[in-house]
Amino acid sequence: MDEKKQLRSRLRQIRREHVAALPASTRALVLKRPPAPLVSLIPEGMTVSLYNAIGDEAPTLGWARWLHENGRSLALPWFAGREAPMTFRRWTDPWDDDALEPDPWGARQPDEAAEVVVPDVAVIPLLGFTARGERIGQGGGHYDRWLAEHPGVLRIGLGWDCQLVDSLPLEPHDLPLAAVVTPTRFYEGQT
């Protein structure tokens, strides 16, 4: 476990430095639209869960707006509290931030009245990934537990190019991703 803790700390630092070095004009342009190989995996009518990026996480708002305008339904993670299990609730308007409320960590989530949904596709944040689709997350295990309960959901990682690593210390609950998308690459993972 110490190895994962140290790796997470190092990856957070690398990500922080990478994002800080990006010019504001570049940050405004990255990840505005999902790449064609990913779009081909998400037919119209599917529900796609995204995350509301906090800190230096790869942004999802551009994707949310594009997907919404192009016939996909959206969902966001929802937490009743820090110890509560993660669920997903429908996100009906990616242009109206006022319709969202803070979750226990400061990200934005739908309010409690929003419809609970099980997405067809889960776009997942990460701290590090391999070209084979292996992922290390923040360490809370929320996505790992949710994905174990929903094995048929297509798992897509989203991150920065600097988060690519050669290998990760994996455990049995670490499910591979079908793909990982960065601002410059589409990595086909495992299903």
Backbone as numpy.savetxt, mean C-alpha at the origin, in Angstrom:
# Nx Ny Nz CAx CAy CAz Cx Cy Cz
14.25 -11.65 15.55 13.44 -10.45 15.55 14.29 -9.18 15.55
15.43 -9.23 16.20 16.31 -8.06 16.20 16.76 -7.71 14.79
16.96 -8.75 13.96 17.38 -8.52 12.59 16.32 -7.72 11.83
15.05 -8.09 12.01 13.97 -7.35 11.33 13.86 -5.93 11.88
14.01 -5.77 13.17 13.91 -4.44 13.77 15.01 -3.52 13.22
16.22 -4.03 13.15 17.33 -3.24 12.61 17.13 -2.94 11.14
16.64 -3.92 10.39 16.39 -3.73 8.97 15.31 -2.66 8.76
14.25 -2.72 9.54 13.20 -1.71 9.42 13.75 -0.31 9.69
14.55 -0.19 10.70 15.14 1.12 11.03 16.00 1.64 9.88
16.81 0.75 9.32 17.68 1.14 8.19 16.85 1.52 6.97
15.82 0.73 6.67 14.97 1.01 5.51 14.18 2.31 5.67
13.74 2.59 6.88 13.04 3.87 7.13 13.98 5.05 6.84
15.22 4.92 7.28 16.21 5.98 7.06 16.49 6.17 5.57
16.68 5.08 4.86 16.93 5.14 3.41 15.75 5.80 2.71
14.54 5.39 3.06 13.34 5.97 2.44 13.23 7.46 2.75
13.45 7.82 3.99 13.38 9.23 4.41 14.37 10.09 3.62
15.60 9.62 3.49 16.62 10.36 2.75 16.29 10.44 1.27
15.76 9.36 0.72 15.39 9.34 -0.70 14.30 10.37 -0.98
13.24 10.35 -0.20 12.12 11.26 -0.42 12.55 12.71 -0.18
13.38 12.95 0.81 13.86 14.31 1.07 14.70 14.85 -0.08
15.38 13.97 -0.79 16.23 14.40 -1.91 15.45 14.65 -3.20
14.19 14.20 -3.26 13.40 14.42 -4.46 12.95 15.87 -4.56
13.14 16.51 -5.69 12.61 17.86 -5.85 11.09 17.84 -5.73
10.52 18.90 -5.22 9.07 18.99 -5.04 8.34 18.75 -6.36
8.89 19.25 -7.45 8.24 19.07 -8.76 8.19 17.59 -9.15
9.22 16.84 -8.81 9.24 15.40 -9.10 8.23 14.69 -8.22
8.21 15.01 -6.92 7.26 14.37 -6.01 5.83 14.58 -6.46
5.54 15.74 -7.05 4.18 16.04 -7.51 3.78 15.20 -8.71
4.74 14.67 -9.44 4.44 13.93 -10.67 4.45 12.42 -10.52
5.15 11.90 -9.51 5.29 10.44 -9.42 3.98 9.78 -9.00
3.79 8.59 -9.52 2.68 7.73 -9.15 1.31 8.40 -9.33
1.15 9.12 -10.42 -0.13 9.76 -10.72 -1.12 8.79 -11.34
-0.61 7.73 -11.94 -1.46 6.76 -12.65 -0.81 5.40 -12.50
-1.62 4.36 -12.27 -1.02 3.02 -12.21 -0.48 2.62 -13.58
0.63 1.89 -13.62 1.20 1.49 -14.91 0.30 0.48 -15.63
0.43 0.44 -16.95 -0.41 -0.43 -17.78 -0.37 -1.90 -17.35
0.80 -2.48 -17.00 0.79 -3.89 -16.58 -0.09 -4.13 -15.34
-0.15 -3.14 -14.46 -1.01 -3.28 -13.28 -2.47 -3.09 -13.66
-2.76 -2.10 -14.48 -4.14 -1.85 -14.90 -4.72 -3.09 -15.57
-3.91 -3.82 -16.33 -4.40 -5.03 -17.00 -4.82 -6.11 -16.00
-4.33 -6.04 -14.77 -4.69 -7.01 -13.73 -5.94 -6.61 -12.96
-6.43 -5.38 -13.20 -7.55 -4.84 -12.42 -8.66 -4.41 -13.37
-9.49 -5.34 -13.82 -10.58 -4.96 -14.73 -11.55 -3.98 -14.08
-12.25 -3.24 -14.92 -13.29 -2.34 -14.41 -14.27 -3.13 -13.55
-14.80 -2.46 -12.54 -15.75 -3.09 -11.64 -15.12 -3.69 -10.39
-13.81 -3.88 -10.40 -13.15 -4.43 -9.22 -13.03 -3.37 -8.12
-12.92 -3.85 -6.90 -12.68 -2.96 -5.76 -11.20 -3.05 -5.39
-10.55 -1.90 -5.32 -9.12 -1.81 -5.03 -8.94 -1.09 -3.71
-8.24 -1.74 -2.78 -7.90 -1.05 -1.54 -6.54 -0.38 -1.73
-6.48 0.84 -1.27 -5.24 1.59 -1.24 -4.96 1.91 0.22
-3.93 2.65 0.47 -3.66 3.16 1.81 -3.47 4.66 1.66
-3.76 5.40 2.69 -3.51 6.83 2.67 -2.10 7.03 3.21
-1.19 7.41 2.34 0.22 7.50 2.70 0.45 8.50 3.82
1.30 8.12 4.74 1.75 9.04 5.78 3.27 9.07 5.75
3.81 10.19 6.14 5.26 10.32 6.16 5.85 10.15 4.78
6.83 9.26 4.67 7.57 9.07 3.43 7.07 7.90 2.59
5.89 7.36 2.91 5.35 6.27 2.12 5.06 6.74 0.70
5.14 5.82 -0.25 4.81 6.15 -1.64 3.35 6.61 -1.70
3.09 7.72 -2.39 1.74 8.27 -2.40 0.77 7.44 -3.25
-0.49 7.43 -2.85 -1.52 6.66 -3.55 -2.64 7.52 -4.11
-2.67 8.79 -3.81 -3.81 9.63 -4.19 -3.99 9.71 -5.71
-2.91 9.81 -6.47 -3.01 9.84 -7.92 -3.64 8.57 -8.46
-3.21 7.43 -7.93 -3.80 6.16 -8.33 -5.28 6.12 -7.96
-5.60 6.57 -6.75 -7.00 6.53 -6.30 -7.89 7.31 -7.26
-7.45 8.47 -7.63 -8.27 9.29 -8.53 -8.38 8.66 -9.91
-7.28 8.12 -10.43 -7.32 7.48 -11.74 -8.23 6.25 -11.71
-8.07 5.40 -10.72 -8.89 4.19 -10.61 -10.37 4.54 -10.48
-10.68 5.55 -9.66 -12.06 5.98 -9.47 -12.66 6.48 -10.78
-11.90 7.26 -11.52 -12.39 7.80 -12.79 -12.50 6.73 -13.88
-11.85 5.59 -13.67 -11.80 4.55 -14.69 -12.49 3.26 -14.25
-13.57 3.40 -13.51 -14.47 2.29 -13.26 -14.12 1.31 -12.17
-13.20 1.66 -11.29 -12.89 0.79 -10.16 -13.43 1.43 -8.89
-13.90 0.59 -7.97 -14.31 1.07 -6.65 -13.10 1.10 -5.75
-13.15 1.95 -4.73 -12.01 2.12 -3.83 -12.37 1.75 -2.40
-11.36 1.35 -1.66 -11.49 1.08 -0.23 -10.21 1.54 0.45
-10.34 1.85 1.72 -9.20 2.21 2.56 -9.21 1.35 3.82
-8.03 1.12 4.41 -8.00 0.42 5.70 -8.79 1.22 6.73
-9.39 0.49 7.66 -10.13 1.12 8.74 -9.82 0.41 10.04
-9.56 1.21 11.07 -9.22 0.70 12.40 -10.10 1.37 13.45
-10.71 0.57 14.32 -11.46 1.12 15.45 -10.50 1.62 16.53
-9.31 1.06 16.59 -8.28 1.44 17.56 -6.98 0.76 17.20
-5.90 1.09 17.89 -4.58 0.53 17.57 -4.53 -1.00 17.68
-5.27 -1.56 18.61 -5.24 -3.01 18.82 -6.33 -3.73 18.02
-7.20 -2.99 17.36 -8.32 -3.59 16.62 -7.82 -4.19 15.31
-8.51 -5.21 14.82 -8.13 -5.76 13.52 -8.43 -4.76 12.40
-7.67 -4.87 11.32 -7.87 -4.02 10.17 -9.02 -4.57 9.33
-9.89 -3.67 8.91 -10.91 -4.00 7.92 -10.77 -2.96 6.81
-11.57 -3.10 5.78 -11.58 -2.11 4.71 -12.99 -1.54 4.58
-13.04 -0.24 4.34 -14.33 0.44 4.14 -14.28 1.19 2.82
-15.44 1.28 2.21 -15.56 1.93 0.91 -15.11 3.39 1.01
-14.38 3.82 -0.02 -13.91 5.20 -0.16 -14.56 5.73 -1.43
-15.52 6.59 -1.28 -16.35 6.98 -2.42 -15.86 8.21 -3.17
-15.01 9.02 -2.57 -14.62 10.27 -3.24 -13.17 10.64 -2.91
-12.22 10.26 -3.77 -10.81 10.57 -3.48 -10.45 12.04 -3.68
-11.42 12.89 -3.97 -11.16 14.34 -4.05 -11.60 15.05 -2.79
-12.35 14.39 -1.91 -12.90 15.03 -0.71 -12.23 14.49 0.54
-11.12 15.12 0.93 -10.40 14.68 2.13 -11.21 14.93 3.39
-12.15 15.87 3.35 -12.97 16.16 4.53 -13.90 15.01 4.88
-14.14 14.11 3.94 -15.00 12.95 4.20 -14.26 11.87 4.98
-12.98 12.05 5.20 -12.17 11.08 5.93 -11.84 11.60 7.32
-11.53 10.69 8.21 -11.14 11.06 9.57 -9.81 10.40 9.91
-9.11 10.90 10.93 -7.81 10.29 11.27 -7.99 8.89 11.85
-7.08 8.00 11.45 -7.05 6.68 12.08 -6.12 6.78 13.30
-5.93 5.70 14.04 -5.10 5.77 15.26 -3.65 6.17 15.03
-3.14 6.11 13.79 -1.75 6.47 13.50 -1.62 7.79 12.75
-2.73 8.44 12.46 -2.67 9.73 11.79 -2.96 9.69 10.31
-3.13 8.50 9.72 -3.55 8.41 8.32 -5.04 8.71 8.27
-5.55 8.93 7.09 -6.97 9.24 6.91 -7.73 7.97 6.55
-8.89 7.79 7.16 -9.72 6.63 6.91 -11.18 7.06 6.78
-12.01 6.23 6.12 -13.44 6.55 6.06 -14.05 6.56 7.45
-15.20 7.20 7.58 -15.84 7.17 8.90 -16.50 5.81 9.12
-16.94 5.60 10.34 -17.46 4.31 10.75 -18.72 3.89 9.98
-19.43 4.85 9.42 -20.66 4.54 8.67 -20.39 4.01 7.27
-19.15 4.13 6.78 -18.84 3.66 5.43 -18.99 2.14 5.35
-19.40 1.67 4.19 -19.64 0.24 3.97 -18.35 -0.57 4.13
-18.43 -1.66 4.86 -17.31 -2.60 4.99 -17.26 -3.43 3.71
-16.08 -3.55 3.13 -15.90 -4.30 1.88 -14.66 -5.19 1.97
-14.64 -6.22 1.14 -13.45 -7.04 0.95 -12.97 -6.74 -0.46
-11.86 -6.04 -0.59 -11.38 -5.67 -1.93 -10.91 -6.88 -2.74
-10.94 -6.71 -4.06 -10.40 -7.72 -4.96 -8.89 -7.62 -5.05
-8.40 -6.39 -4.90 -6.97 -6.07 -5.03 -6.57 -5.23 -3.82
-5.45 -5.57 -3.21 -4.93 -4.79 -2.09 -3.58 -4.18 -2.49
-3.53 -2.86 -2.53 -2.27 -2.15 -2.75 -1.70 -1.89 -1.36
-0.50 -2.40 -1.13 0.05 -2.53 0.22 1.31 -1.68 0.37
1.40 -0.91 1.47 2.65 -0.17 1.72 3.74 -1.14 2.16
4.97 -0.68 2.06 6.09 -1.53 2.47 7.28 -0.68 2.88
8.15 -1.31 3.63 9.44 -0.68 3.97 10.54 -1.18 3.05
10.43 -2.44 2.64 11.41 -3.03 1.75 10.77 -4.14 0.95
11.37 -4.46 -0.20 10.86 -5.54 -1.04 12.00 -6.11 -1.87
11.78 -7.33 -2.35 12.73 -7.95 -3.28 12.09 -7.97 -4.67
12.90 -8.18 -5.68 12.39 -8.25 -7.05 11.46 -9.46 -7.23
11.50 -10.42 -6.30 10.63 -11.60 -6.35 9.27 -11.34 -5.69
9.07 -10.16 -5.12 7.79 -9.83 -4.50 7.71 -10.10 -3.02
8.84 -10.34 -2.38 8.83 -10.49 -0.92 8.79 -9.09 -0.32
8.15 -8.96 0.84 7.90 -7.64 1.43 8.16 -7.67 2.93
8.65 -6.53 3.42 8.69 -6.30 4.86 7.91 -5.01 5.10
6.99 -5.07 6.05 6.16 -3.92 6.37 6.62 -3.21 7.63
5.74 -2.42 8.20 6.06 -1.62 9.38 6.29 -2.45 10.64
5.73 -3.67 10.66 5.96 -4.53 11.82 4.72 -4.75 12.67
3.62 -4.09 12.34 2.39 -4.27 13.12 1.63 -5.54 12.77
1.87 -6.09 11.58 1.23 -7.33 11.17 -0.20 -7.20 10.70
-0.72 -5.97 10.57 -2.12 -5.79 10.18 -2.41 -6.40 8.81
-1.57 -6.07 7.83 -1.78 -6.62 6.49 -1.55 -8.12 6.48
-0.53 -8.62 7.18 -0.26 -10.06 7.21 -1.48 -10.82 7.72
-2.07 -10.35 8.81 -3.24 -11.04 9.38 -4.43 -10.96 8.43
-4.67 -9.77 7.87 -5.82 -9.60 6.98 -5.65 -10.46 5.72
-4.48 -10.45 5.13 -4.24 -11.23 3.92 -4.34 -12.73 4.17
-3.93 -13.19 5.35 -4.05 -14.61 5.69 -5.52 -15.03 5.71
-6.39 -14.12 6.10 -7.83 -14.40 6.14 -8.49 -14.24 4.76
-7.80 -13.60 3.83 -8.35 -13.34 2.49 -7.31 -13.72 1.43
-7.00 -15.02 1.32 -5.91 -15.45 0.43 -6.15 -15.20 -1.06
-7.40 -15.00 -1.47 -7.69 -14.79 -2.88 -7.50 -13.37 -3.38
-7.18 -12.46 -2.46 -7.00 -11.06 -2.84 -5.66 -10.88 -3.56
-5.68 -10.17 -4.67 -4.45 -9.88 -5.41 -3.62 -8.88 -4.60
-2.37 -9.23 -4.30 -1.50 -8.41 -3.44 -0.48 -7.65 -4.28
-0.54 -6.31 -4.21 0.36 -5.44 -4.97 1.10 -4.53 -4.00
2.41 -4.52 -4.05 3.20 -3.62 -3.23 3.46 -2.31 -3.95
3.57 -1.24 -3.20 3.86 0.08 -3.76 4.95 0.72 -2.92
6.01 1.16 -3.58 7.11 1.76 -2.83 8.01 2.58 -3.72
9.11 2.99 -3.15 10.14 3.77 -3.85 11.22 2.82 -4.35
11.92 3.21 -5.40 13.00 2.38 -5.94 14.07 2.06 -4.90
14.32 2.97 -4.01 15.37 2.78 -3.00 15.03 1.69 -1.99
13.80 1.19 -2.00 13.37 0.18 -1.04 13.65 -1.26 -1.51
14.16 -1.39 -2.73 14.53 -2.71 -3.25 15.74 -3.24 -2.51
15.65 -4.48 -2.04 16.76 -5.15 -1.37 16.96 -6.53 -2.01
18.13 -7.10 -1.81 18.41 -8.42 -2.38 17.65 -9.54 -1.69
17.53 -9.45 -0.38 16.84 -10.51 0.37 16.26 -9.92 1.65
15.31 -10.66 2.22 14.65 -10.25 3.46 14.57 -11.43 4.41
14.62 -11.18 5.71 14.39 -12.26 6.67 12.89 -12.56 6.73
12.47 -13.65 6.13 11.05 -13.96 6.02 10.62 -14.96 7.08
9.33 -14.88 7.42 8.71 -15.82 8.33 7.54 -16.47 7.61
7.00 -17.57 8.13 5.93 -18.28 7.43 4.71 -17.42 7.10
4.42 -16.41 7.91 3.23 -15.58 7.65 3.47 -14.49 6.58
4.69 -14.34 6.12 5.01 -13.32 5.11 4.61 -13.82 3.72
3.48 -13.32 3.24 2.98 -13.74 1.93 3.64 -12.94 0.82
3.98 -13.59 -0.30 4.59 -12.86 -1.41 3.55 -11.99 -2.12
4.05 -10.97 -2.79 3.21 -10.06 -3.57 3.17 -10.51 -5.02
2.06 -10.26 -5.69 1.96 -10.59 -7.12 2.80 -9.63 -7.95
2.97 -8.42 -7.44 3.78 -7.40 -8.14 4.16 -6.32 -7.15
5.21 -5.60 -7.49 5.61 -4.40 -6.75 5.82 -3.31 -7.78
5.26 -2.14 -7.49 5.37 -0.99 -8.39 6.17 0.09 -7.68
7.12 0.67 -8.42 7.87 1.84 -7.97 7.68 2.93 -9.03
8.17 4.12 -8.80 8.03 5.15 -9.83 8.68 4.80 -11.17
9.64 3.87 -11.17 10.34 3.55 -12.42 10.21 2.11 -12.89
9.65 1.21 -12.06 9.66 -0.22 -12.40 8.36 -0.92 -12.01
8.10 -2.01 -12.71 7.03 -2.94 -12.37 7.69 -4.30 -12.20
7.71 -4.79 -10.97 8.33 -6.07 -10.68 7.23 -7.13 -10.57
7.32 -8.18 -11.37 6.38 -9.27 -11.26 6.85 -10.16 -10.13
6.00 -10.34 -9.17 6.35 -11.17 -8.02 5.77 -12.56 -8.14
5.21 -13.03 -7.04 4.66 -14.37 -6.96 3.19 -14.26 -6.59
2.43 -15.25 -6.95 1.02 -15.25 -6.56 0.71 -16.38 -5.62
